[in-house]
Amino acid sequence: MKKNKCCVCKTAGLLLKILGIATGTLFVVYFLNLDQKVLSWCYKRVNEIFDRKPQDIKF
């Protein structure tokens, strides 16, 4: 026979699963330095956009 879990146990289990997945994902991002790689890619794209604009510098 299968026992029915109480609402608190289900919620605690779900919370632990979510925290485990979040911790694992953050560890992979940190270990592979993915945040800096994404920022580097973004900076290159932004610089391409702004380098094409005409510059009007007046002092």
C-alpha positions as CSV (number, residue, x, y, z in Angstrom):
1,M,0.0,0.0,0.0
2,K,1.1,3.5,-0.9
3,K,1.0,6.1,1.8
4,N,-0.3,9.6,1.0
5,K,2.3,12.3,1.8
6,C,1.2,15.3,3.8
7,C,1.1,18.7,2.2
8,V,4.1,19.9,4.2
9,C,6.2,16.9,3.1
10,K,5.3,17.5,-0.6
11,T,6.1,21.2,-0.4
12,A,9.4,20.5,1.4
13,G,10.4,17.9,-1.2
14,L,9.5,20.3,-4.0
15,L,11.5,23.1,-2.4
16,L,14.5,20.9,-2.0
17,K,14.3,19.8,-5.6
18,I,14.1,23.4,-6.8
19,L,17.0,24.5,-4.5
20,G,19.1,21.5,-5.7
21,I,18.6,22.4,-9.4
22,A,19.3,26.1,-8.8
23,T,22.5,25.2,-6.8
24,G,23.7,22.8,-9.5
25,T,23.0,25.3,-12.3
26,L,24.8,28.1,-10.5
27,F,27.8,25.8,-9.8
28,V,28.1,24.9,-13.5
29,V,27.9,28.6,-14.5
30,Y,30.6,29.5,-11.9
31,F,32.8,26.5,-12.7
32,L,32.8,27.1,-16.5
33,N,32.9,30.9,-16.1
34,L,29.8,31.2,-18.4
35,D,28.8,34.6,-17.0
36,Q,32.0,36.3,-18.2
37,K,31.7,34.6,-21.6
38,V,28.1,35.9,-22.0
39,L,29.1,39.4,-21.0
40,S,32.1,39.3,-23.4
41,W,29.8,38.4,-26.2
42,C,27.3,41.2,-25.2
43,Y,30.1,43.8,-25.1
44,K,31.3,42.8,-28.6
45,R,27.7,43.2,-30.0
46,V,27.2,46.5,-28.2
47,N,30.5,47.9,-29.4
48,E,29.6,46.9,-33.0
49,I,26.4,48.8,-32.8
50,F,27.9,52.0,-31.3
51,D,31.1,51.9,-33.4
52,R,28.8,52.4,-36.5
53,K,27.2,55.5,-35.2
54,P,28.5,58.9,-36.3
55,Q,30.3,60.6,-33.4
56,D,29.7,64.2,-32.6
57,I,32.0,65.4,-29.9
58,K,31.8,69.0,-28.9
59,F,33.5,70.5,-26.0
